[in-house]
Amino acid sequence: MTSIVEEIAEAYRGRLKVVKVNVEQAASVAMRFGIRGIPAFLIVKGGQVRAQWTGKQSRKSMEERILREL
């Protein structure tokens, strides 16, 4: 998933911010967002979680979710 996330971060640079968090080291973040599985992906816009999913995804699937929220 790392390579897909990095590709998306590069492709959408300036339109979105990609942040990677190690939930084992930042348990408070996992608790705040209700993360129970990894990898977990969240789209946050205006301080609100707009979409959230867990598990491996194709680049196409991730981009479709992102574009719905941009």
C-alpha positions as CSV (number, residue, x, y, z in Angstrom):
1,M,0.0,0.0,0.0
2,T,2.9,2.3,0.6
3,S,3.8,2.7,-3.0
4,I,0.1,3.4,-4.0
5,V,-0.2,6.0,-1.2
6,E,3.0,7.7,-2.3
7,E,1.9,7.7,-5.9
8,I,-1.4,9.3,-4.9
9,A,0.3,11.9,-2.7
10,E,2.5,12.9,-5.7
11,A,-0.4,12.9,-8.2
12,Y,-2.6,15.1,-6.0
13,R,0.1,17.3,-4.5
14,G,-1.3,20.7,-3.7
15,R,-4.9,19.4,-3.7
16,L,-4.7,17.1,-0.7
17,K,-2.3,16.3,2.1
18,V,-1.3,12.7,2.8
19,V,-0.3,11.9,6.4
20,K,1.0,8.5,7.6
21,V,0.6,7.7,11.2
22,N,2.0,4.7,13.1
23,V,-1.0,3.9,15.3
24,E,1.1,1.7,17.6
25,Q,3.2,4.8,18.4
26,A,0.3,7.2,18.4
27,A,-2.5,5.2,20.0
28,S,-4.4,8.4,20.8
29,V,-4.9,9.1,17.1
30,A,-6.2,5.6,16.6
31,M,-8.7,6.0,19.5
32,R,-9.8,9.5,18.3
33,F,-10.7,8.2,14.9
34,G,-11.9,4.7,15.9
35,I,-9.3,2.9,14.0
36,R,-9.5,-0.8,14.7
37,G,-7.7,-2.3,11.8
38,I,-4.7,-1.5,9.5
39,P,-4.2,-0.2,7.0
40,A,-6.8,2.4,7.7
41,F,-7.6,5.3,5.5
42,L,-9.5,8.5,6.3
43,I,-10.5,11.5,4.3
44,V,-10.8,14.5,6.6
45,K,-12.2,17.7,5.2
46,G,-12.9,20.8,7.2
47,G,-12.0,18.9,10.4
48,Q,-14.6,16.3,9.8
49,V,-14.1,12.7,8.7
50,R,-15.8,12.4,5.3
51,A,-14.8,8.8,4.5
52,Q,-13.1,6.0,6.3
53,W,-12.1,2.5,5.2
54,T,-9.8,-0.3,6.2
55,G,-7.9,-2.8,4.2
56,K,-5.9,-3.0,1.0
57,Q,-7.3,-1.1,-1.9
58,S,-6.4,-0.6,-5.5
59,R,-5.1,2.7,-6.6
60,K,-8.3,3.2,-8.8
61,S,-10.5,2.5,-5.8
62,M,-8.7,4.9,-3.6
63,E,-8.7,7.6,-6.2
64,E,-12.4,7.2,-6.8
65,R,-13.0,7.7,-3.1
66,I,-10.7,10.7,-2.9
67,L,-12.2,12.4,-6.0
68,R,-15.7,12.1,-4.5
69,E,-14.5,14.3,-1.6
70,L,-12.3,16.8,-3.3
